[in-house]
Amino acid sequence: MKTYDVIIAGGGHNGLACAAYLARAGRKVLVLERRERVGGAAMSEEVFPGFRFSVFSYVVSLLRPEIIRELELARHGLQILPLESTLTPLLDGPMSGSYLAQWSDHDQNRRELARHSPRDAEAYDEFGLLLHRMARAVKPLLSTAPPDPASRDPRQLLDLLSLGRYFRGLPERDLHALWKLLTMSAADYLDEWFDSEALKGTKSASGIIGTLLGPRSPGTAYVLLHHYMGELDGVFRAWGFARGGNGSVSAAIAAAAQAHGAEIRTQAPVSKILLAGERAVGVVLEGGEELRAPVIVSGADPRRTFLGLVGEAHLPDEFVGAIKRYKFRGASAKVNLALGELPRFTCMPQPGPHLRGAVSISPSVDYLERAYDDAKYGEISRRPYMDIVMPSMLDPSMAPPGKHVMSIFVQYAPYHLNGGWNDARREQLGDTVIDTLAQYAPNLKGAILHRQVITPADIERIVGLAEGNIFQGELTLQQMFFLRPAPAWSRYRTPVHGLFQCGSGTHPGGGVMGASGRNAAMAILGARA
Amino acid sequence: MTDTVVIGAGSNELAAAHQLLRAGRSVMVVEERKTDRYTDGWVPPQIAMPGLAVDQPDPWLRAVLPDGGTLELWRDMKRSTDAIRRLSPRDADKWPRFCERMARLAALLADLYLAPPPSLVDLRFAFKVRRLGRTGMEDLMRVLAMPAAELLDDWFENDVLKGALGALAVSDLQQGPRSAGTAFRLLHFHAGNSPGVFRAPRSNYAQIARSGLEIRQGVVQRITVRAGQATGITLDSGEELGATAVMSGADPRRTLVDLTEPGWLDPDLVRALRHIRRRGVAAHIDVELERAPDWKTLTFAPSLDYVERAYDDAKYRRISAQPCLDLAADGTRVHARFQYAPYGAEGEISPTIVQQHLPAIKRATVRSTMQLEQAFGWPQGQPHHAELSLDQALWMRPLPELAGYGTPIRGLWLCGPAMHPGAGVAGASGYNCARAMLRTL
């Protein structure tokens, strides 16, 4: 029987990144993926003949630049095409029939903002500078294993101390600004800066992604920072699109892992983690096959890992309680469309650069908040928030010539839907999305050749993410840093010796960052992450 | 000329004045308007005075059940547990443990409340937190950031119990119980109270604390500044009162932007002052009854969803169609809080909504947030002057630059409820302010 140093259950981008780093360090690694291809939620598929989609996650925003560098992802085929703009079409209000466009060109952007509010145009640069500074302050934490503040372990105390020293080294006003970002709602935070409803709506939208929270819910301001982290690295812009779809990200990481000698097996679903006493010693596949290794890593979400693969009985009660309390509450859905022609947005009907960027249906904070209100009580948003990209505009190979693919990220579609999800509700969601979007682009309905609707229940069923939460658990303050996924177990270790976690259910969380996988590998190698 | 002029005659200003007096300073209190009869909040021994009468209604909570009857929570844990058991045996079993855990966390807060706020990177604070032990620390970190609804859902199943506690957590806040950071408020108003009591008592503090102080009536028009130093105040009568220090219980924005002679503040600070959130959300209804009701307190907030829906209206600047009500009876007089009735919202606040819970009404007077602003000087009708939310609490209250009670103008101090710890502890903001000032002398 072949032996391995490490077995990784789950071939999502984090599992693959973890494998690549371990293999690079000379470990013999095996990755087991349940599905027929790797990538997890970062996956491309030809859903309809000739039309390729990033079925689930659809943009690259936060993939850590050190991962791109260290794993030489460019050499392994990763190419990121920048999304240059965001267009927010407007139906109601003072700018009815018009739009707000955000361009990557500074002066063009400023002119456009001034059209809405000269004051906002003035404030925009200052706002950007502040958020850049905050992002820079937070960035080192992304590649840190969060120390447990209650620990007595000398090494963790040392880490705590250096963390404390790091924060004490920051200017006090930056700390306070950071505290505000962590505790305020995106709407309140943006109210301090801007007047334009369309700008506040569109900016606050980034704060609600992946959570069942509205823009007026405290804690949503923090995610505004994420948009400034990508830009900061100077490697690529905040938002980009991987040539060939997001599956290319996974494929490049997988190629890097294999180049370093890692083995990847698909259609190999892990059903159980094997224990000997309090130690993990291997895994059992659904077919009954047993594979053994001294180190087991789970890329699955905390619920599946601990309550499913390990089993409550083998874990301390306190820990089981914490995992059960850990909130998923998926609220995001995807609608993928194959289009016979480009959509014509009433506010900007000619084809142009705006179609190469994102289109955001987020005309105001109230619009998003109302969308949340529906979901809060278990209903699909009657007027959902949508983030739309057309990958075929950037990468023509995604669709047959002259035709297009459109990816629509939709919020909110709560996992805990009143009456539960079924085919009729899925179609209802699809209709709601199309009807809403058609108000902005009336030719849309006639242009649709095929449509694929993915509900949170589908995400759970297909990808295995609990409750369809795209981040493997909500990124809220009480589930972040040293509380993710459970207090005392935020350093990728688990109460089971030899079992580690590397999914985005660990710090720093989701967003196709790859940081969890890399940090987990560092923890396993015993290196100071 | 007195040493210190204190603007306002509420519990904080009076507590400050007594501290100054005790240190041998001469003090003049300027009463701008008649203060409320009651002082809400726990009265720490450092602040208490002879003649203090604290009204601690027992049961401290009476929540109306949807099908008639009430859930009563008592100061006596056993009695509360029995009352809860009639609705949910499961919740009754958990109640004592919940109370015990909350009391431990609240004790840590109570410790912080009679001193200036700790700094965000204060190691002493960090060590204090570590002394809570693992469970306590984990609770604290989780609970501070949590929505009250999530905390309550973690522990309990009964809607009325959760609704009533959830409503307490969001009282006078433009947030609903599902908003993050509201669990912190449950702890905040619990601090200083016995385990299992999540509502601060009311007392006659602001009445008795007047004794021994020189108090005069007048409305402040200007705080005068010479060479960066506060030199006194000008009243609307034109009279000038000179002083070496001015301590203001008015809200920071009024104090620094409206009253202080312009030109002394950094524009960034002025901008920050304008952004202090202070949205009033509760209207008051004063009711005179034919006869006294047989209860002292009554809460109508039958579920977390009910409270959340009441908040939904407020988000869109509407008065709640189905508001949360909190009634306190004093003989035949009943004081009702009606939440949410946001400042400047459309719609009418109808007193009929409280009728269903009351015997025959003689007279009812509604005071909107706008009228409360007029009557009490509460900015936008917000009695806390600055909303008590995590981003405006502790070292952030009301702004990090002002958290130490002093201002960039020498001799000008802030002692109102917008300062740490704010509402919930009678006079503590004033007490802390006076002590901070005395330390600089």
HADDOCK unambig.tbl for C-alpha pairs under 7 A between the chains (distance, minus, plus):
assign (segid A and resid 150 and name CA) (segid B and resid 130 and name CA) 6.26 0.50 0.50
assign (segid A and resid 150 and name CA) (segid B and resid 133 and name CA) 6.91 0.50 0.50
assign (segid A and resid 150 and name CA) (segid B and resid 134 and name CA) 5.41 0.50 0.50
assign (segid A and resid 168 and name CA) (segid B and resid 121 and name CA) 6.20 0.50 0.50
assign (segid A and resid 176 and name CA) (segid B and resid 400 and name CA) 6.93 0.50 0.50
assign (segid A and resid 179 and name CA) (segid B and resid 391 and name CA) 6.93 0.50 0.50
assign (segid A and resid 180 and name CA) (segid B and resid 391 and name CA) 5.39 0.50 0.50
assign (segid A and resid 183 and name CA) (segid B and resid 390 and name CA) 6.11 0.50 0.50
assign (segid A and resid 183 and name CA) (segid B and resid 391 and name CA) 5.44 0.50 0.50
assign (segid A and resid 184 and name CA) (segid B and resid 391 and name CA) 6.12 0.50 0.50
assign (segid A and resid 192 and name CA) (segid B and resid 275 and name CA) 6.20 0.50 0.50
assign (segid A and resid 217 and name CA) (segid B and resid 179 and name CA) 5.26 0.50 0.50
assign (segid A and resid 217 and name CA) (segid B and resid 180 and name CA) 6.55 0.50 0.50
assign (segid A and resid 218 and name CA) (segid B and resid 179 and name CA) 6.10 0.50 0.50
assign (segid A and resid 218 and name CA) (segid B and resid 180 and name CA) 5.26 0.50 0.50
assign (segid A and resid 218 and name CA) (segid B and resid 181 and name CA) 6.97 0.50 0.50
assign (segid A and resid 219 and name CA) (segid B and resid 180 and name CA) 6.50 0.50 0.50
assign (segid A and resid 477 and name CA) (segid B and resid 145 and name CA) 5.88 0.50 0.50
assign (segid A and resid 478 and name CA) (segid B and resid 142 and name CA) 4.96 0.50 0.50
assign (segid A and resid 478 and name CA) (segid B and resid 145 and name CA) 5.58 0.50 0.50
assign (segid A and resid 478 and name CA) (segid B and resid 146 and name CA) 6.23 0.50 0.50
assign (segid A and resid 487 and name CA) (segid B and resid 138 and name CA) 6.47 0.50 0.50
